[in-house]
Amino acid sequence: MKNKRTELKVSAIRNGTVIDHIPSEVVYQVFGILNLDQTNSQVYLGTNLDSKKLGKKGIIKISDKFFKDEEISKIALVAPNATLIEINDYDVTKKGNVHLPENVDKIVKCINPKCVTNNQNVPTSFKVTEDHKGNMKLFCKYCEKTMAKDNIEFN
């Protein structure tokens, strides 16, 4: 009887970043907000992968890419429990969870069409809060409207 392969091997990246533990339903959103469709680097994307932690998860591997704080904030807003793993010369050099920032500036549009940030050349600024159920919310510092995660639109 032949041994059947039960796993697909994806080649390791020499240098770059792995975003792991992305909820499957937001993998493509993370891919989009990081503009990975416009990169010349190798990108591996997996979704609906089995996960003990999440049931199903997604993963993105990007060669020769290390994320700036602004990009990490975007990931955290969409996938707050994601793990970032930095690879240098095939070795893991840094690993940790993304963290929601206290404030989000310039990267998210305000939901209020009358907000000054939508009508003048004023950069957006939000305080990151939670509602009574622990759901993340963004509070606009200008018009004082509160946005739920589902209403987030990135600049």
Disulfide bonds with the S-S distance in Angstrom:
none
